[in-house]
Amino acid sequence: MNPTTEATRGRVVNIPRKPEPEKPSRNRGTHSVEERLNSEIVQMLEVDGRMPFSEIAQKLSVSEGTVRNRVNAMKEAGLLRIVAIADPSASEYKADAMICLKVAPGVTPNAVAERLGNVSCVVYILWVTGRFDLLVELVCDEPDDLATFLEEHIHGVEDIVDAEVMLGLRNFKNQFLLKRNWEQRSQKG
């Protein structure tokens, strides 16, 4: 009998549903087309954060509007921030140092990092494991600025019990944050 006919006679009949089509499963290690496109856009912006959307679109064979929408969506989601980063090795800095810090008992590495993060010559602070708690990088315009920093912010302060200062002698490689392919770009220009 037809389920519809039975239902009209006052009987409750379970009408068999069509089986739902299987949802495609995402294999680990593969990315959707959208994720790949976002990744390619980000890679281009890492090389040149000011690259026009029209140029990105042309290189990726998509519309300029697609690139604009993707970039805006990633910005709004907090996945993308376009900033300018100065390359310390390209500047005329006179002193570059890495400082390993052991924070005092009862003091958190976060508290010391926040305090030092407000100092303009500090360019990098990393919480680390091992003998020290923090690794701090700073670049100074003059060697005297380094001595002043150490006196005012490292030696004789209550939240740091030990420090090891390592002066940079020669920089062999610097791939700091978003710095990628700068050597290739400088060769083109």
Secondary structure, 3 states (H helix, E strand, C coil): CCHHHHHHCCCCCCCCCCCCCCCCCCCCCCCCHHHHHHHHHHHHHHHCCCCCHHHHHHHHCCCHHHHHHHHHHHHHCCCCCCCCCCCHHHCCCCEEEEEEEEECCCCCHHHHHHHHHCCCCEEEEEECCCCCCEEEEEEECCHHHHHHHHHHHHCCCCCEEEEEEEECCCCCCCCCCCCCCHHHHHHHC
